[in-house]
């Protein structure tokens, strides 16, 4: 089953670090990564003990003067 909504972000799971990284949508699809729509990014919950890092927020804050 697939979501009919357009993806807005690419998700990477770093198992060794127990880290979920949300980043800007990559232009090329990578089978090792997840492309999610806004609804699914917002509803995503990490496994217990994992941390979510939203790299999109870091890019916005570093772009500010």
C-alpha distances in whole Angstrom, upper triangle without the diagonal:
4,7,9,12,14,15,18,19,18,18,20,21,24,25,28,29,27,26,22,23,22,23,23,20,21,22,21,17,18,16,18,17,14,14,13,14,17,16,14,17,19,17,17,20,21,22,25,28,26,27,25,27,26,28,27,30,32,32,33,36,37,37,40,43
4,6,9,11,11,15,15,15,16,18,19,23,24,28,28,26,24,21,21,19,20,20,17,18,19,18,15,16,14,16,15,12,11,10,11,14,13,11,14,17,16,16,19,20,22,25,28,25,26,23,25,23,25,24,27,29,29,30,33,34,34,36,40
4,6,8,9,12,14,14,15,18,20,24,25,28,28,26,24,20,20,18,19,18,16,18,18,18,15,17,16,18,16,12,10,8,8,11,10,9,12,14,13,14,17,19,21,25,27,25,25,22,23,22,23,22,24,27,27,27,30,32,32,34,37
4,7,9,12,15,16,18,21,23,27,28,32,31,29,27,23,23,20,20,19,16,18,18,19,16,19,18,20,18,15,12,11,9,12,11,11,14,16,16,17,20,23,25,28,31,28,28,25,25,23,25,23,26,28,28,28,31,33,32,34,38
4,6,9,12,14,16,19,22,25,27,31,30,28,25,21,21,17,18,16,14,16,16,17,16,18,18,20,17,14,11,9,6,8,8,9,12,13,14,15,19,21,24,27,29,26,26,22,23,20,22,20,22,25,24,24,27,29,28,30,34
4,6,10,12,14,18,20,24,26,30,29,27,24,20,19,16,15,13,10,13,13,14,13,16,17,19,16,13,9,8,6,8,10,11,12,14,15,16,20,22,25,28,29,26,25,22,22,19,20,17,20,23,22,22,25,27,26,28,31
4,6,8,11,14,17,20,23,26,25,23,21,17,15,12,12,10,7,10,11,12,11,13,14,15,12,9,6,5,4,7,9,9,9,12,14,14,17,19,22,25,26,23,22,18,18,16,16,14,17,20,19,19,23,24,23,26,29
4,7,10,14,17,20,23,25,24,23,19,16,14,10,9,7,6,9,11,13,12,14,16,17,13,11,7,6,5,6,10,10,8,11,14,14,17,18,22,25,25,22,20,17,16,13,13,11,14,16,15,16,19,20,20,22,26
4,7,10,13,16,19,22,20,19,16,12,10,7,6,5,4,8,10,12,11,12,14,14,10,8,6,6,7,8,11,10,8,11,13,12,15,16,19,22,22,19,17,13,13,10,10,9,12,14,13,14,18,19,19,21,25
4,7,10,13,16,19,18,17,14,10,8,6,5,6,5,6,10,10,9,9,11,10,7,6,4,6,9,11,13,11,9,13,14,12,15,15,18,21,21,17,16,13,12,10,10,10,14,15,14,16,19,20,20,23,26
4,7,10,13,15,14,13,10,7,6,5,6,9,8,10,13,13,11,10,11,9,6,5,6,7,11,12,14,11,9,12,13,10,12,11,14,17,17,14,13,10,10,9,10,11,14,15,15,18,20,20,22,24,28
4,6,9,12,11,11,8,6,5,7,8,11,11,11,15,14,12,10,11,8,5,7,9,11,14,16,17,14,12,15,16,13,13,12,13,16,16,13,12,10,10,11,11,13,15,16,17,19,21,21,23,25,29
4,6,9,9,8,6,5,6,9,11,15,15,15,18,17,15,13,12,9,8,9,12,13,17,18,19,15,13,16,16,12,12,10,11,14,13,10,10,9,10,12,13,16,18,18,19,22,23,23,25,28,31
4,6,6,6,5,6,8,11,13,16,17,17,20,19,18,15,14,11,10,12,15,17,20,21,22,19,17,19,19,15,15,12,12,14,13,10,10,10,11,13,14,17,19,18,20,22,23,23,26,28,31
4,5,5,7,8,11,14,17,20,20,20,24,22,20,17,16,12,12,14,18,19,22,23,24,20,19,21,20,16,15,11,11,12,11,9,11,12,13,16,17,20,22,21,23,26,26,27,29,32,34
4,6,8,11,13,16,18,22,23,22,26,25,23,19,19,15,15,17,21,22,26,26,27,24,22,24,23,20,18,14,13,14,12,10,12,14,15,18,18,22,23,22,24,27,27,27,30,32,35
4,5,9,11,14,17,20,22,22,25,25,23,20,20,16,16,17,20,21,24,25,25,22,20,22,22,18,16,13,12,13,10,8,9,11,11,15,16,19,20,19,21,24,24,24,27,29,31
4,7,10,13,16,20,21,22,25,25,23,20,19,16,15,16,19,19,22,23,23,20,18,19,19,15,13,9,8,9,7,5,6,9,11,14,16,19,19,19,22,24,24,25,28,29,32
4,6,10,13,16,18,19,22,22,20,18,18,15,13,14,16,17,20,20,20,17,15,17,17,13,12,8,9,11,9,5,5,6,7,10,12,15,16,16,18,20,21,21,24,26,29
4,7,10,13,15,16,20,20,18,16,16,13,11,11,13,13,16,16,17,14,11,13,14,10,10,7,9,12,11,7,6,5,6,8,10,13,14,15,17,19,19,20,23,25,28
4,6,10,12,13,17,17,16,15,16,13,10,10,12,12,15,15,17,14,11,13,15,12,12,10,13,15,14,11,9,6,5,6,7,9,11,11,13,15,17,17,19,22,25
4,7,9,11,15,16,15,14,16,14,10,9,10,10,12,11,14,12,8,11,13,10,12,11,15,17,17,13,11,7,6,5,6,7,9,11,12,13,15,16,18,20,23
4,6,8,12,13,13,13,15,14,11,10,10,10,12,12,15,14,11,13,16,14,16,15,18,21,20,17,14,11,9,6,5,5,9,10,9,12,14,14,15,18,22
4,6,9,12,12,13,16,15,12,11,10,10,11,12,15,14,12,14,17,16,18,18,21,24,24,20,18,14,12,9,8,6,10,11,9,11,14,15,15,17,21
4,6,9,9,11,13,14,10,10,7,9,10,11,14,14,12,15,17,16,19,19,22,25,25,22,20,16,15,12,11,10,13,15,13,15,18,18,18,21,24
4,5,7,8,12,12,10,10,8,11,13,15,18,17,15,18,20,19,21,21,24,27,27,23,21,18,17,14,13,12,16,16,15,17,20,20,19,23,26
4,7,9,13,14,12,13,10,13,14,17,20,19,18,21,23,22,24,24,27,30,30,27,25,22,20,18,16,15,19,20,17,19,22,22,21,24,28
4,6,10,12,11,12,10,14,16,18,21,20,19,22,24,22,25,24,27,30,30,27,25,23,21,20,18,18,21,22,20,22,25,25,24,28,31
4,6,9,8,9,8,12,14,17,19,17,17,21,22,20,22,22,24,28,28,24,24,21,21,19,18,18,22,23,21,23,26,26,26,29,33
4,5,6,8,9,13,16,19,21,18,17,21,22,19,21,20,22,25,26,22,22,20,19,19,18,18,22,22,21,24,27,26,27,30,33
4,5,7,9,13,16,19,21,18,18,21,21,19,21,20,21,24,25,22,22,20,20,20,20,21,24,25,24,27,29,29,30,33,36
4,7,10,13,17,20,21,18,17,21,20,17,19,17,18,21,22,18,19,18,18,18,18,19,22,23,23,25,28,27,29,32,35
4,7,10,13,16,17,14,13,17,17,15,16,15,17,20,20,17,17,15,15,15,15,16,19,20,20,22,24,25,25,29,32
4,6,10,13,14,11,10,14,14,12,14,14,16,19,20,17,17,14,15,14,15,15,18,20,20,22,24,25,26,28,32
4,7,10,12,10,9,13,14,12,15,16,18,22,23,19,18,16,16,14,14,14,17,19,19,20,23,24,24,27,30
4,7,8,6,6,10,10,10,13,14,17,20,22,19,18,15,15,13,15,14,17,19,19,20,22,24,24,26,30
4,6,5,6,9,10,11,14,16,19,23,24,21,20,17,17,15,16,14,17,20,19,19,22,24,24,26,30
4,6,5,6,9,10,14,16,19,22,24,21,19,16,16,13,15,13,15,18,18,17,20,22,22,24,27
4,6,5,6,9,12,15,18,21,23,21,19,16,17,15,18,16,17,21,21,21,23,26,26,27,31
4,5,5,6,10,12,15,18,20,18,17,14,16,14,17,16,17,20,21,21,23,26,26,28,31
4,6,5,9,11,14,17,18,16,14,11,12,10,13,12,14,17,17,18,20,22,23,24,28
4,6,8,11,15,17,19,16,15,12,13,12,15,14,14,17,19,18,20,23,23,24,28
4,6,10,13,15,17,16,15,13,15,14,17,17,17,20,22,22,23,26,27,28,32
4,7,10,12,14,12,12,10,12,12,15,16,17,19,21,21,23,25,26,28,31
4,7,9,11,9,10,9,12,13,16,17,18,20,22,22,23,26,27,29,32
4,6,8,6,7,7,10,12,16,17,18,19,22,23,23,25,27,29,32
4,6,6,8,10,13,16,19,21,21,22,25,26,27,28,31,32,35
4,6,9,11,15,17,20,23,22,23,26,28,28,29,32,33,36
4,7,10,13,17,19,22,22,22,25,27,26,28,31,32,35
4,7,10,13,16,18,18,19,22,23,23,25,27,29,32
4,7,10,12,15,15,15,18,20,20,21,24,25,28
4,6,9,12,12,13,15,17,17,19,21,22,26
4,6,9,9,9,12,14,14,15,18,19,22
4,5,6,7,9,11,12,13,15,17,20
4,5,5,6,9,10,11,13,15,18
4,5,5,6,9,10,11,13,17
4,5,5,6,9,10,11,15
4,5,5,6,9,10,13
4,6,5,6,9,12
4,6,5,7,11
4,5,6,9
4,5,8
4,7
4
